[in-house]
């Protein structure tokens, strides 16, 4: 992939016009379905979904299977070029190890039979497909200006005992080891732990590498390998063993990012949604209201998330992709959701896990549990008392997000749990902002909610009832509320206020009630909301 990016950077480059050429952007499924001829060499690029160096999501075989099928369907629908598209499939040992072997085998059988999800395919070796493939000749690059660093696929000795390690995965992850327990160790003690390179205690090894990294620098050599290289090695081993908490920890420390993150943000923005990065307990939340460059997006993600919880930054990337994919395939489930607040979605997932722990239920509402792993139900921890959201596999995270947005089996939850989930998802009832507008029309001096003041003028003169600007403005006021259950009850207030107003004036004329009384009523409403949540319970 770096090979292709390096070549295509020459496209449009002109020193006299000060044009730098094509930006360094990754190839999509259509571009990787071509075969390139560059300086007499034949180059075949594999899709990004098989790349394991950048992000860990494809290390989940269930995600890999779904992405392969999705890309095949996408290319079949959108291919308009001469010749047939050619997709390079890369399978590694960890993909077929353990309980996922049957599912990968089913995929290969479908490819061999020539039909997958209604698309006709042909499975063969590269030299068998060259005659009918789409070949693009690269003639805009100068061989003197290019230097390639091509990584060759090699058999790794690190995977020699992978099958036995995968079978003992639960015993390998030393989950009782915490970073605060390793911090007091001296540099010499940390050096000895790193030098030993003991993957029987992977968390201890990762914590030791990071602490020594923070004290010295990532380029410090330990037996001919830098600390960065050693943490990358632990990251790859954790991906192979599917130790998701450790995978996310290492990915956060290494500032890993997904290539498709910026397009996913844009996909949600064009549908009228806002995205809020950061965590509630952190010092900063950032609201994204316009498309953003990939580098700036990655920087914001890691700046907004706490340094002592590196998993949150990469977990938010998973949530962005999950929400974007769901919005593309089922946009109606986001009706009433104007702002996608990633930290609160994480809290909502935690609430569902707490529900399972508290009730002893065998399943999260909407997610089938206790069944063999499949692309739809996989990686659910069996011991919930020891699990958190970072222990969930990427596939389960997507499934839980889908269950949250579709409100599957919410009748199993209590009213308080339902309010908390609706508040965490920032879901509004139908015509909510229309009702707020009606209240603002009848409140001469404006509305105060959560100590935020919305004046009647110039709001009514500058905005209209149904435009997004007004909705965004009111959403910004609600975002100051720090608890989702507070927010949800405040969302329910305008319906009651409108009902009272309409009962008092059935002839649909403006009320002749002094503003002081209405303002007092609104204040009382807000403080009533504050009062009934004392002790975190609804009276």
N, C-alpha and C positions, 0 to 999 in steps of 0.2 A: 504494500500500500504506500509506503514511503517512496518507493521507486516511482509509482505513478504520480504522486504529488510533486516530486522533484521535477519530473519531465514537464508536467502541465503548468508549472510555475513560469515556464518560458513562453506560454501562450499570452500574446498581447504585450510582452515586455519590449520597451523602447527607451533607451537611455536618453535620446535627444528630446523626447516628449516627457521624460521623467515618469514613465509608466512602469510600475513594478511587476506587472503581469498578474496572472490569476492568483487570487488569495490561496493560502494553504488550507484548503478545505478537503475533507474526506470524500471519497467516491461513494455514490449511492448504488442501489441494486442494479439500476440500468447500466451504469458505467462499468461495473464489475462483471457484467454479462457479455462484455466484448473481449476480443483477443487483440492485443496490441502488437504491432511490429515497430520496434525502436532500434535503429542503427543495425538492422539485420537480425536482431534477436526477437524471439517470440515471447511475449510477456502475458501471463494469465494472472489476474488479480483475484484473490478470494474475498468474499464479502466481509464487511466489518463485524458481522455477528460472530465470526470465528476468531476474532482478535482477542486474545486473553491478556495482552500486556497492559492495555489501557484501563479496562474496567472488568469487573468480576461477574457481571450478570450472565454472560454466556457460559460461565462455569456451572450454572444450574442446567442440567440436561433437559429439564422440562421446558425452560425458556428457550433453549437452543432448538428443540423440536418445533415449538410454536413459531419461532422466528423464521426457520427454514421454510415451513409451509406458507407463512405470510408473504415472504419474499418471492416465492415461486408464483403465488397468486398475483402479486403486484406486477411482476415482470410480464406475466401472461396477459394481463389486461392492458398494460401501457406500452408494450414493445411495438415500435413502428418502423424499425430499421430493416435493411436487407440482411438476409442471413438469420440463422436461429440463435437465440440467446444461449449462452453457455455459463452455467453456474458451477463454480468449483466448491466442492464439499470437503471440509477438513474435519476429520474425526480423530480425537486424541484418546489415549488410553483411559483417562479419567471419565470421558464421556460414556464409555460402555461398561464401566466397572460397577459392581454392586447391583443394587435393586433396579437400576435404570437400563440394564442390558436388554430386557424384553421390549422396552419402548423404542430404543434406538433400532433394534432389530426389526420391529414393525415398520418403522420409517424406511429402512433400507429395502424391505420387502415391497413396500408401495412403490418406491423408486424403480426397483427391478421389474415390477409388473407393468410399469409404464403409466400409471394413473395415481395422482395424489391430489386430493381435494378437488376433483373434477378437471384437473389440468393434465394433459398428455405430456409425458416426459420420456426421455431416453437416457439410460444410464450407460456410461462407457468410459474408456480411458481417453486422455486428452488427444492423443494422436488419431483416434478414431473419429473425433468430432471436429477436427480442424477444417475438413473439406466443406462442411455445411454451416460453420459458425460465422459470426459477424466479425470481420477483421478491420481494424482501423490503423492506418499507417500514420505514424507521427513524423511529420516533415518540417515542423516549425521549431525544433530544438537543435542546438549546436552541440555536437558531442564533445567539443573542447571545453565547454562551460559546465559540463555535468560530471559529477563523481558520485558513483553509487556505492552504497554500503548495504549489500544484500545479505540478509540472514538466511542461512540454509537450515532446512528442517533436519534435525539430528535426533537420534535416539538418546534419551536422557537416562542416566543411571539412577537418578533420584526416584524414578518410578518403579524400581525393581521389586519393591515390596508393597506396591500401592494397593493391590487387592486385599492383602491381609490387613493393611492399615485402615482401609475403608471399612472393613468388617468390625474393627475395634474403635471406630471413630468416637463413640460416646465416652470411652475410657481415656482417650488421648487428650481431649480438650480439658486442660486444667482450669476449670471455670472458677475455682475457689481462689485463684491467684489474682490479686488486684495491683494496679499500678502504684497505689500509695504504699503498698508493702515493699515494693522494689526500690522506691525513690531513696530511702536512707542508705542504701548500699554505696560503698566507695567505688571510685572509678576502676580500681584493680579488681574488685569483686565482679563488677559488671563485665569487665574485659574477659575474665575467666568464664563467665556464663556464656558469653557470645562465642568465645573460642571453642567451647565444648560443643556448640551447635546441636543441642539435644532437642529433637522434635517430639520427645515424649512429654515435654512441658512447653508447648508452643507459645502460650501467653507469656510465661516468664521470659522466654527468649525475645519476643517482640517488645515487651516492656523494657528489657535491659538495653536493647538496641536503641530504642527511642530516647531513653533517659541519657545514655552516653552521647547520642546524637545532639540532644539539646544542650549538653554541657560542653561538648567540643564542636564538631562539625560533621556533616554527612559524609565527607571525603576521608575521614579517619580510617586508616587501614587496620584490619584485624586479620592476620594471616592471609595477606594478599588480596583481600576483598574489602571494599569500602562498606561503611555502615549502611549506605543507601542500597548497595547491591545485596547485602545480607537481609535487609528488611524486604526487598523485592523477592528474595528467595523464600522467606517465611510466608509472604503474601501468596506466592504461587503454590506452595505446599498446602496452605490453608484452603485455597481454591480447590485443589485436587481432593482434599479430605472433606470439603464442604463444611468447614467450621465457620459458619456465617458471621458470628460475633467477631471472631478474630480477623476474618476477611475484611469486614467493614472497618475494623480498627486500623489495620495496615493500610487499606485504601485511603482512609482519611489522613493518616500521617504522611502518606506519599502524595497527597493531593491528586488522586485519580479523578478523572472526569469522563463523562460519556460524550461521544462525538455528536450524537443526535439531540443533545440537550437544548441548544439554541433553537433549532427547528420546532421542537416540541413546545417551547415557550411561545413561539410565534403562532403555532397552531391554536393555542388557547386564547391568545390575545385577539386574533382575528374573529373569534367567536364571542367577543365582548367580555371576556373574563380578565380579572387582574390576578397576579400571583404575588404572594407575600413570602419572602424568604426570611430565615432566621428563626429563633426560638423565643418563646415567651419570657423565659427566665434569663435570657441573654440581654446584653446591653443594647442590642440593635436589631431592628426589623426593617427590611427594605421592600418597598412595594414596586413591582415591575408593571409598568403601564404601556410600554412600547418595546418593540424588538430590540434586542441587545446583542452585541458581539460575543462570540463564544468565550474569548479570553476575559472580557469584563464580567460575564456571567459567572465563570469559575471563580474569579477573584471575590465577587460579592458573596457567593455561597460560603466560602471558607472564612470570610471576614465576619459574616453575620452569625455563624455558628460558634459555640464556645470552644475554646482551644482544648479544654479538658474532656471534651466529648467529641472526638474526631469522627465518630460513626454518624453523627447527625447530618453532616454535610453530604456524605455519599448516600445516606438514606433518603435525604430530600431529593436527590437526583432520581432515585428509583420512583419516588412518588410523582415527580414531574412527568416521567415517561409513562407511568401507569395511568395518570389522569389524562394525559394527552391521547394515549391509545384508546382509552374508554370513550373520550369525547369524540374521537373520530368515528368510532363504530356505533356508539349509542349516545348521541348528543342530548337526547331528551332527559337523561338521568341527571343532567346538570341544570335543569330548569329551576330557577329560584336561587341559584348559586352565582353570585356576582364576583366574589373574591375567593380564590383558592389559597387558603392559609395553611402552608405546609406543616407548621408546628402543631396546629390544632388537628390536622388529619393524623399526625403521629400520635397525638393524645387520644384520638378516637380509636385508633388501632389498639392502643394500650387499654382503653376502657373495655374493648371486647375481650381481650385476654384476661382482664380482671374479672369480667363476667364469667368466663369459663372457670377461673380459679375459685371464685366465690360460690358458684352453684354446683361445681363438680360436673358440669355438662360435658358431654363427649364431643361437642362440636361448637364452633363459633357460628352464630346465626348466618346462614347462607353459605357456609363452607363445610363440606362433608369431611369428617375426620374419622380416624381409626380404620382407614382403608388403605390398600396398597398404593404407593406413589404413582400418580399419573400426571400428565401435563396440567390437569385441572385441580388435582388434590395431591400435593407433594410437600415433603419437608416439614410437616407439622410436628413440633416438639411433643414428645409423649409425656414429659415431666414438666407441667406448666408452672409448678411452684418455683422452678429454677430458670424459667425462660423469660425473656423480655422481647421487645419488638426486634431487636438486633439479632436474635437467634433464629428468626423466621427466614426461610429461603426466599429469594426474589419472586418465585412463582406464587408463593402464599401471600406475599405482600400485595401483589397485583390482584389476587383473588379476594383478599379482605377489602381492598379499596373498592372493588366492584360491588361486593356485598354491602358496603357502607353507602355507596351512592345509589344503589338500587333499592335500599332499605328492605333487603330480603329477610323475612322472618323477624321483623322488629316487634311483632306482637308478643314475642317471648320476653321482651324487656319491660322494665317498670317505667312509669311516666317520667321519673327523674332521669333514668338512663337514656330514655328517648330524647328528653330535652337537652341533655348534655351532648348527645351525638348530633342532633340537629344544630345546636349552637356551634359545635366544633366544625361542622361542615359549612357553616355560614349560609344555611339554607333559609330562604325567605318564603312566606306563603304567597299565593297568587294575589296580584294587585297590591302588594305591600306598599311599594313606593307611591302608588296612586293614593292610597289612604293617608300616607304621611303628607302628601301634597295638600289633600283636603284639610287636614288638621292645620297645616301651615297657613292656608288661606283664611282660616277662622281664628288664627292667633296673631293679633295685630303686631305684637312686638317680638314674635318668634318663638322658638322652641328650645328648651334646654334639656339635653340628655347626656348623662354621664359627665357633667360639668362642661360639656361642649355646647356652644351657643350657635344656633342656626337662625339668623334674622329673617323676617318676612321679606324685607326689602334690603338689598336689590335681588334677593334670590328669585322671587316670583317674576320680576321684570327681565332678568338676565337669562332665565332658564325656562323650559317648558315642562309640562307634567310628565311626559313620557321619555324625555331624553336621558341618555346614560350619564351625562354630567351631573344631574341632580342625584341620581342613584349613587354614583361614586362619592358625591359629597356626603350623603347621609351614611353611606357605608364606612367612610373615614371616621365619622363620629362614633359609630358602633364599635369600630376596631379598637377604641381606647378601653373597652371593657375587657378585663383580664380573665374572666371566667366564662366559659361557654354557656353554662346554665343561666347566668345573669343575662347574657346577651339574648338567649332564646326567649326568656320571659319578657324582656323589653320588646322583642319583636312581636310578641303576642298582644302587647298593650294597645297599639294603634287600632286594632280591630274592635276592642272594647270601647275605646274612646269614640270611634266613629259611630258605633251603635248608640252610645249615649247621646251624642250630638244629634243624630238623626231622629231619635225619639223625642228630643226636646223641641225640634223644629221640623215638623213633618211637611211643612209647606216649602221646604228647600230654600229658605231665605237665610241670609247671614244672621248669626246670633247677635243679639243686643246685650251681651254679657260683658261687663268690664274685663279688660285684659288681666287685671290683678287676680281675679277669681280663676280665670282659665290658666294663667301661669302658675297660680298656687296649686290648682288641680294637677297640672303636669308635674310640678315638683313633688307633690304628694305621691303621685303615681310612681315616680322614679324611686323615691325613698321607701315606698311600700315594697317595691321589688327588692331593694337593698335589705329591708327588714326581714322579709320572709325567708331569706337565704342565710340568716344567722345560724351557724352550726352546720352549714352545707346541706340542710335538709329543707324540703318544702313542707310548710305547715298545712 
